[in-house]
């Protein structure tokens, strides 16, 4: 585990199941949220087999929409079998404390493109949702393809229907 990362205490404010295999978490950091952009991820320190490990989870939604509530939102697909991070996080409850890093973005969207095609599959929707909402809000030319193995895994379909309309295909 990298020692140079600065960790902050945070609390799970709420969680809800979006599907049988995906749970959304609202995380409130002590001292408030740090600025972030769509495509950013949040590092969480998790316990796996008695040792600390780091997992990265994409921040979901638009920063402006979550700033007033001072929360970060992530969605985590429970991986069975997996490396243990999602299983650990799924065992957390409202009020539990976490250690988180600061938001980091290695997946920024270019907002000045003449046209954008967004493609998301399954849990891969988590960073793409904010991108789609941002581009739609800006009136950008875009189209989005959103796929999953089953209809109940299209976890953010309702959030995309109104802003994208006919530009969304599933």
N, C-alpha and C positions, 0 to 999 in steps of 0.2 A: 504494500500500500504506500502511495506517495505521501511523504511527510510534509511537503511544502504547501499542500492544499490547506486553506483555512476553513475550518468547520464552524458551523453556526447551529445553535439549538433551534429546534422547530417543534411544532405540535400538530398532530393530525386533527384538523378542525372538523372534518366530516369525511365520510366515504359512502359510495353507493355502487352497486353492481350494475354495470351497463349491459352485461350479457352473462351467461353462465361461466365464462372464462376471463372476463375483463372487469376490473374494479377501478373506479375513479377515486382519487384521493385529493382532498383539499388540504394543503399544508400551509400553516401560518408560522413564519420564522420570527423568532424574537428579534426585536429591533426593526421589523418591517421588511418588505421585499426590496430587492435590489433591481435596478432597471434591467429589462431584458427585451429581446426582439423575437418575433416569430421564427421558429426553427431552433430555438435555444433548448438546451437540456439542463437538467439539474442532477448533480451527483448526490447520491445518498450512501451513507455508510450503513451496511447491513451486516447481520451476524449469520454466518454460514458454518455449520459444524464447529461452533465455538470460536471462530476467528472472524475478525473484521475484514470485510471486502467492500469494494466500491462498485456501485451500479449506476448507470446513466439512464435517466428517463426523460423523454421529451416533454417540454412544457406544452400544455394544451390550451388553445384559445388565443385570445388577443390580450396583450399586456394591459391596455387601457381598460378593458372590461373587468380585469381582476385587481387592478391597482386599488380601487376604492375599498375592496374587502381585505386588502393586504394579504392575499393568498397566492400560492402557486398551485396549479392543478396539473396532476399527472394521471395517466391511465396505465394500468399494469396488467398485462396478460399473464395469467398463472401458467407457468410452464411445467408440465409433468410429462416426462422427467425433465429436469432442468438443473441449473447450477445452484439453485437454492435461494437466490435473492427474491424472486417473486413469491415463493412460498413463505419466506420470512415476512415480507411486507403484507401479504394477505392475512397474516396472523395478528397484525396491528389493529388496534381499535381507536375510536374517537378519544382524544385526550392523551394518547400515547406520545412520547417524545421521540424525536429523530435527530440525527446529525446530518446536516446538508451542506454542500458547497454552494458557491455562487453560480448563478446562471452563466452558461457559456454557449456560444453559437459558432458551430462549424458548418452550418447548413442554412445560410441566409438566402432569401429569395431576392432575385433581381426584379424590382418593381417597375423598371422603365422599359421592359421588353415590349415590343409591339403586340405580341400575343403570347399567352402562357398556357401550356398544357400541363395540368397536375395529374399525377397518377398515384393512387394509394391503394394498398391492399391490406386487409385485416388490421392488426395493431399499428401498421405503418401509417395509419391516418393521423396519429397523434401530432407529429410536427406539421403535417400538411393542412390540417383543419385551420389553424391560424393563418397560414399562407392564403388559403382560399378566401377566408373571411376578410382579410386585409385587402386583397386584390379586388374583391367584390365591392367593398366599402369605397375603394378609390375609383371605381368605375372602370377598371382595367378590362381589356379583352382577355377572356380566359375560358377554358373548358376544363372539366374535371372528370376523370374516370375513377370510380371507386368500386373495388371488388372485395369479396370475401367468400369463403367456402359456403356459408349459410347466411340467409337474410338476417338472422338475429345477431350476426357478427358485424353488421354495418352499424357500429355503435354510435356514430355521430351523423347518421343520415338525416335525422330531423333538423339538426342544427345547420345543415347545408342546403336543404330544400328551398327555403324561402330566399336566402341571399343569392343562390345560384340559379334557381329555376331550371329552365331548359338547358342550361350550360352544364348540368350535372348528369352523368350517365352511370348507372350501376350495373 
